Amino acid sequence: MVTAPRSPTGFLRQEYQELVAGSLDWKLHVLSGASRPSSVVDGRKVLMLCSNNYLGLSNHPRLVRAAIEAAETHGVGSGSVRPIAGNMDLHVRLEERLARFKGAEASLVYQSGFAANSGLLPQLVGEGDLVVSDELNHGSIIDGVRLSRAERAVYRHAAVDDLERVLTEAEKKSPSPRRILVVTDGVFSMDGDVAPLDRIARLAHDHGAMVYVDDAHGEGVLGKGGRGIVSHFGLSRDLVHVEMGTFSKAFGVVGGHVSGSADLVRFALNRSRTWLLSGSHPPPVAAACLAALDVLEEEPQHVERLWSLTRRFKEALGAAGFDLGASTTPITPVMVGESAVARRMSDRLFELGVFALPIVFPMVARDKARIRTIMNAALSDEELDRAIVAFTKAGRELGLV
């Protein structure tokens, strides 16, 4: 008797059902209209407290106007990858403008932050080299490191003494690594704490290692006028060799980028396949990114407002009894513990008019589920007060405070 062959895709449903049973699956919500402090999600008007739109720039009139004008003059697509026929004047101007903003020799714009990490990291190191990575680094860093053939070592989160141990042991090995790259997030996206980049960079310098920082959540937030973590610590460019960032968060648009030496940019654009083989940004996107840089330099009130609201929110939730972890930035995790409880907390907040999603395993450890909130400078005082009331009510109902 011939039996029917087993379905080669049967594992897809099985593994998804296991995620559902463990409250670990993602349920997609639908945003109708623009991402604003008060948005319509799944047909319900709610306060947006989980967007990366820190400064509210995605709806800023100057960015919207710049995008419209670029569409009228340059169209809605470049028609190619940049090495062939897609290198528009807007892309060149954006990189020159970004380098000035960052105080770097040069910058290179990628299609996304993920593309920057996964495309550049494997080119900086290879067989015979060593990558030393913080244990809580972003998944795009992890994937980029895996794509390299370099040896990998992990140091305890933000622990400079453990980083020193790893570097010292590497030097004692025979043969010692050809190149050493230390890579860290600037602001850690799940916990909202800041890497001690000043100490990391100086230690790496003493050991002759390159330093690569992913500052996706630091730009527009830290440093002079939102220039990021390198500015925040006042570090020189000979200590931090690659400063990676994104236009997709505080800048309010989309895209990734790296800044550093002219040598770095020439190397990256010739070696990063994610850059070489992906279509360049549509002209309206590049123009909006340019406008975002202008806004950051000319309208400092947005960054100031972000920090003012952040302090109020943290103080109020802390006083209510919530555990906010180690956050020192506008990313404020409300620690819950169990994934199922985090789901119930998020659902109750939505009923109370606040959209803030649970972060569960595998994005965080199984017992570290939380509601991750991100402050938005465009929130009004009254909207922030409503959010605080909702969190306090939901937390009491679930026995968290």
C-alpha positions as CSV (number, residue, x, y, z in Angstrom):
1,M,0.0,0.0,0.0
2,V,1.4,3.4,-1.0
3,T,1.0,6.1,1.6
4,A,0.7,9.7,0.7
5,P,4.0,11.7,1.2
6,R,4.2,13.9,4.2
7,S,3.7,17.5,3.4
8,P,7.0,19.3,3.2
9,T,5.4,22.5,4.6
10,G,3.5,20.9,7.4
11,F,5.9,22.3,10.0
12,L,4.8,25.9,9.2
13,R,1.3,25.5,10.7
14,Q,2.6,23.4,13.6
15,E,5.3,25.8,14.7
16,Y,2.9,28.8,14.3
17,Q,0.3,27.0,16.5
18,E,3.0,26.5,19.1
19,L,3.7,30.2,19.1
20,V,0.0,31.0,19.6
21,A,-0.2,28.5,22.5
22,G,2.6,30.2,24.2
23,S,1.3,33.8,23.6
24,L,4.4,34.4,21.5
25,D,2.9,35.2,18.1
26,W,2.6,38.6,16.5
27,K,-0.8,39.9,15.7
28,L,-0.7,42.7,13.1
29,H,-2.7,45.8,13.8
30,V,-3.8,48.3,11.1
31,L,-3.0,51.9,11.3
32,S,-5.5,54.1,9.4
33,G,-4.0,57.4,8.4
34,A,-0.8,59.0,9.7
35,S,1.2,57.9,12.7
36,R,0.4,60.7,15.2
37,P,0.2,60.8,19.0
38,S,-3.6,60.3,18.6
39,S,-4.0,57.6,15.8
40,V,-6.6,55.3,14.5
41,V,-5.6,51.7,15.1
42,D,-7.9,48.8,14.1
43,G,-10.7,51.4,13.7
44,R,-10.2,52.8,17.3
45,K,-8.8,56.2,18.2
46,V,-5.9,55.6,20.6
47,L,-2.8,57.3,22.0
48,M,0.3,56.0,20.1
49,L,2.9,55.0,22.6
50,C,4.9,52.3,20.7
51,S,6.0,54.2,17.5
52,N,9.7,55.0,16.8
53,N,8.5,58.4,15.6
54,Y,10.2,60.1,18.6
55,L,10.1,63.7,17.5
56,G,6.8,63.5,15.5
57,L,8.7,64.4,12.3
58,S,6.9,61.9,10.1
59,N,4.1,64.4,9.8
60,H,6.1,67.6,10.0
61,P,5.0,70.1,7.3
62,R,8.6,70.7,6.1
63,L,9.2,67.0,5.5
64,V,5.8,66.5,3.8
65,R,6.4,69.5,1.6
66,A,9.9,68.4,0.6
67,A,8.6,64.9,-0.3
68,I,5.8,66.4,-2.5
69,E,8.2,68.8,-4.3
70,A,10.8,66.0,-4.9
71,A,8.1,63.7,-6.4
72,E,7.1,66.6,-8.8
73,T,10.7,67.2,-9.9
74,H,12.3,63.8,-9.7
75,G,9.4,61.3,-9.8
76,V,8.6,58.6,-7.3
77,G,11.4,56.2,-8.1
78,S,15.1,56.3,-9.1
79,G,14.7,53.4,-11.6
80,S,17.9,51.6,-10.5
81,V,20.5,50.7,-7.9
82,R,22.9,53.5,-7.2
83,P,26.0,52.0,-8.8
84,I,24.3,51.9,-12.2
85,A,21.7,54.6,-12.8
86,G,20.0,55.3,-9.5
87,N,22.5,57.7,-8.0
88,M,20.4,60.9,-7.9
89,D,21.6,64.4,-6.8
90,L,19.3,64.1,-3.8
91,H,21.1,61.0,-2.6
92,V,24.5,62.8,-2.9
93,R,23.2,65.9,-1.2
94,L,21.7,63.8,1.6
95,E,25.0,62.1,2.3
96,E,27.0,65.3,2.3
97,R,24.5,66.9,4.6
98,L,24.4,64.0,7.0
99,A,28.2,63.9,7.2
100,R,28.3,67.6,8.2
101,F,25.5,67.0,10.8
102,K,27.5,64.0,12.2
103,G,30.9,65.8,12.1
104,A,32.3,63.0,10.0
105,E,34.3,62.9,6.8
106,A,31.7,61.0,4.9
107,S,28.4,59.2,5.2
108,L,26.7,56.5,3.1
109,V,22.9,55.9,3.0
110,Y,21.6,52.4,2.9
111,Q,18.0,51.2,2.2
112,S,17.5,50.4,5.9
113,G,19.4,50.1,9.1
114,F,19.1,46.3,8.9
115,A,20.7,46.5,5.4
116,A,23.6,48.6,6.8
117,N,24.4,46.1,9.6
118,S,23.8,42.9,7.6
119,G,25.7,44.3,4.6
120,L,28.7,46.0,6.1
121,L,29.6,43.9,9.2
122,P,30.5,40.8,7.1
123,Q,32.8,42.9,5.0
124,L,34.7,44.4,7.8
125,V,35.7,41.1,9.3
126,G,36.2,37.6,8.0
127,E,38.1,34.4,8.5
128,G,41.0,34.9,10.9
129,D,39.3,37.9,12.6
130,L,37.3,38.3,15.8
131,V,34.0,40.1,16.5
132,V,33.3,41.0,20.1
133,S,29.6,41.7,20.6
134,D,27.4,42.9,23.5
135,E,25.1,40.0,24.5
136,L,22.0,42.2,24.0
137,N,22.8,43.6,20.6
138,H,20.1,44.0,18.0
139,G,19.1,41.1,15.7
140,S,20.5,42.9,12.7
141,I,23.9,43.0,14.3
142,I,23.7,39.3,15.2
143,D,22.7,38.4,11.6
144,G,25.5,40.6,10.2
145,V,28.1,38.9,12.4
146,R,26.8,35.5,11.5
147,L,27.3,36.2,7.8
148,S,30.9,36.9,8.4
149,R,33.3,34.0,8.8
150,A,35.0,35.6,11.8
151,E,35.3,34.1,15.2
152,R,32.7,35.4,17.6
153,A,32.9,36.3,21.3
154,V,30.1,37.8,23.4
155,Y,30.6,40.0,26.5
156,R,28.1,40.6,29.3
157,H,25.7,43.4,28.6
158,A,27.4,46.8,29.0
159,A,30.1,45.2,31.1
160,V,33.4,46.9,30.2
161,D,35.4,44.6,32.5
162,D,34.1,41.6,30.7
163,L,34.9,43.2,27.3
164,E,38.5,43.8,28.6
165,R,38.7,40.1,29.6
166,V,37.7,39.0,26.1
167,L,40.1,41.4,24.4
168,T,43.0,40.3,26.7
169,E,42.4,36.6,26.0
170,A,42.3,37.3,22.3
171,E,45.7,38.9,22.4
172,K,47.1,35.9,24.2
173,K,45.9,33.4,21.7
174,S,48.2,32.0,19.1
175,P,47.7,33.0,16.4
176,S,46.0,36.2,17.6
177,P,43.2,37.6,15.5
178,R,44.1,39.5,12.4
179,R,41.5,42.1,13.1
180,I,39.3,42.7,16.1
181,L,35.9,44.5,15.8
182,V,34.0,45.6,18.9
183,V,30.3,46.1,18.1
184,T,27.5,47.5,20.3
185,D,24.1,49.1,20.2
186,G,24.2,52.7,21.4
187,V,20.8,52.7,23.0
188,F,19.4,49.2,23.6
189,S,16.0,49.1,22.0
190,M,14.4,46.7,24.5
191,D,15.6,48.2,27.7
192,G,16.3,51.8,26.9
193,D,19.7,51.9,28.5
194,V,22.8,53.5,27.0
195,A,26.0,51.7,26.2
196,P,29.1,53.1,28.0
197,L,30.6,53.9,24.6
198,D,33.2,56.2,26.0
199,R,34.8,53.4,28.1
200,I,34.3,50.8,25.3
201,A,35.9,53.0,22.7
202,R,39.0,53.8,24.8
203,L,39.4,50.2,25.8
204,A,39.1,49.1,22.2
205,H,41.7,51.7,21.2
206,D,44.2,50.4,23.8
207,H,43.8,46.9,22.2
208,G,44.0,48.1,18.6
209,A,40.4,47.1,17.8
210,M,37.8,48.8,15.5
211,V,34.6,50.1,17.1
212,Y,31.2,49.9,15.4
213,V,28.1,51.4,17.1
214,D,24.5,51.0,16.1
215,D,22.9,54.3,17.1
216,A,19.5,53.7,15.6
217,H,17.7,54.7,18.8
218,G,20.2,57.4,19.8
219,E,19.9,59.7,16.8
220,G,17.5,62.6,17.4
221,V,17.5,61.7,21.1
222,L,21.1,61.9,22.5
223,G,23.9,64.4,21.9
224,K,24.0,68.0,20.8
225,G,20.8,68.7,18.9
226,G,20.1,64.9,18.5
227,R,23.4,64.1,16.8
228,G,23.6,60.8,18.6
229,I,25.8,58.8,21.0
230,V,29.2,59.8,19.6
231,S,28.2,63.5,20.2
232,H,26.7,62.5,23.6
233,F,30.0,61.3,24.9
234,G,32.1,63.8,23.0
235,L,34.2,61.1,21.3
236,S,36.6,61.7,18.5
237,R,36.3,59.9,15.1
238,D,39.6,58.0,15.7
239,L,37.9,56.2,18.6
240,V,34.6,55.3,16.9
241,H,35.2,54.0,13.4
242,V,31.7,53.2,12.2
243,E,28.6,55.1,13.4
244,M,25.6,53.4,12.0
245,G,22.1,54.9,12.2
246,T,18.7,55.1,10.6
247,F,16.2,57.6,9.2
248,S,13.4,55.3,10.2
249,K,13.0,56.4,13.8
250,A,13.6,60.0,15.2
251,F,14.1,61.3,11.6
252,G,10.6,60.2,10.8
253,V,11.2,58.7,7.4
254,V,13.0,55.5,6.4
255,G,16.5,54.3,5.6
256,G,19.8,53.4,7.2
257,H,23.3,55.0,7.0
258,V,26.9,54.8,8.2
259,S,29.2,57.7,9.0
260,G,33.0,57.7,9.5
261,S,36.1,58.2,7.4
262,A,36.1,58.7,3.6
263,D,38.0,55.4,3.4
264,L,35.1,53.7,5.3
265,V,32.5,55.0,2.8
266,R,34.5,54.1,-0.3
267,F,35.1,50.6,1.1
268,A,31.4,50.2,2.1
269,L,29.9,51.2,-1.2
270,N,32.2,48.8,-3.1
271,R,31.7,45.8,-0.8
272,S,28.3,45.9,0.8
273,R,26.0,43.8,-1.3
274,T,22.9,45.1,0.4
275,W,23.9,48.5,-0.9
276,L,25.1,47.5,-4.3
277,L,22.1,45.3,-5.1
278,S,19.1,47.2,-3.7
279,G,17.2,49.9,-5.5
280,S,18.0,53.4,-4.2
281,H,15.6,55.5,-2.1
282,P,12.7,57.1,-4.0
283,P,13.3,60.8,-4.4
284,P,10.6,61.9,-2.0
285,V,12.2,59.8,0.8
286,A,15.7,61.3,0.2
287,A,14.2,64.8,0.2
288,A,12.2,64.2,3.4
289,C,15.4,62.9,5.1
290,L,17.2,66.1,4.0
291,A,14.3,68.2,5.5
292,A,14.5,66.2,8.7
293,L,18.2,67.2,9.2
294,D,17.2,70.8,8.6
295,V,14.4,70.6,11.3
296,L,16.8,69.0,13.8
297,E,19.3,71.9,13.4
298,E,16.8,74.7,13.2
299,E,14.0,73.6,15.6
300,P,15.7,72.3,18.9
301,Q,12.4,72.4,20.7
302,H,11.4,68.9,19.5
303,V,14.3,67.2,21.3
304,E,13.8,69.3,24.4
305,R,10.1,68.4,24.4
306,L,10.9,64.7,24.0
307,W,13.0,64.7,27.1
308,S,10.6,66.8,29.2
309,L,7.8,64.4,28.5
310,T,10.0,61.4,29.1
311,R,10.9,62.6,32.6
312,R,7.3,63.2,33.5
313,F,6.3,59.8,32.2
314,K,9.0,57.9,34.1
315,E,8.4,59.8,37.3
316,A,4.7,59.2,37.2
317,L,4.9,55.4,36.4
318,G,7.7,55.0,38.9
319,A,5.7,56.7,41.6
320,A,2.7,54.4,40.8
321,G,5.0,51.4,41.5
322,F,5.9,50.1,38.1
323,D,9.2,48.5,37.4
324,L,10.8,50.4,34.6
325,G,14.0,48.4,34.4
326,A,17.3,50.2,33.6
327,S,16.0,52.7,31.1
328,T,17.6,56.2,30.9
329,T,16.1,57.2,27.6
330,P,12.6,57.8,26.0
331,I,12.3,54.0,25.6
332,T,10.5,53.1,28.8
333,P,9.9,49.4,29.4
334,V,7.1,48.5,31.8
335,M,8.3,45.2,33.1
336,V,5.7,42.5,33.5
337,G,7.4,39.1,33.5
338,E,5.1,36.5,31.9
339,S,4.3,36.8,28.2
340,A,0.6,36.1,28.8
341,V,0.3,38.8,31.4
342,A,2.0,41.3,29.0
343,R,-0.6,40.4,26.4
344,R,-3.4,41.0,28.8
345,M,-1.8,44.3,29.9
346,S,-1.6,45.5,26.3
347,D,-5.2,44.5,25.5
348,R,-6.5,46.3,28.6
349,L,-4.5,49.4,27.7
350,F,-6.0,49.3,24.2
351,E,-9.5,49.2,25.7
352,L,-8.5,52.3,27.8
353,G,-7.4,54.1,24.7
354,V,-3.6,53.5,24.7
355,F,-1.7,51.6,22.0
356,A,1.4,50.0,23.6
357,L,2.5,46.5,22.5
358,P,3.9,43.6,24.5
359,I,7.5,42.5,23.9
360,V,7.9,38.8,24.5
361,F,10.3,35.9,23.9
362,P,12.3,35.5,21.7
363,M,12.8,39.3,21.5
364,V,13.5,39.2,25.3
365,A,14.1,36.4,27.8
366,R,11.1,34.3,28.6
367,D,10.7,35.9,32.1
368,K,11.4,39.4,30.9
369,A,8.2,40.3,29.0
370,R,7.3,43.9,29.1
371,I,5.2,46.7,27.6
372,R,7.7,48.8,25.7
373,T,6.7,52.4,25.4
374,I,8.4,55.1,23.3
375,M,7.8,58.7,24.1
376,N,6.7,61.1,21.3
377,A,7.5,64.8,21.4
378,A,4.2,65.7,19.7
379,L,2.1,64.4,22.6
380,S,0.2,67.1,24.5
381,D,0.3,67.4,28.2
382,E,-3.3,66.2,28.4
383,E,-2.6,63.2,26.2
384,L,0.3,62.2,28.4
385,D,-1.8,62.5,31.5
386,R,-4.4,60.2,30.0
387,A,-1.8,57.6,29.2
388,I,-0.5,57.7,32.8
389,V,-4.0,57.2,34.1
390,A,-4.6,54.3,31.7
391,F,-1.3,52.6,32.7
392,T,-2.1,53.0,36.4
393,K,-5.6,51.6,36.1
394,A,-4.5,48.6,34.0
395,G,-1.6,47.9,36.3
396,R,-3.8,47.8,39.4
397,E,-6.3,45.5,37.7
398,L,-3.6,43.0,36.8
399,G,-1.9,43.3,40.2
400,L,1.3,44.8,38.8
401,V,1.2,47.8,41.1
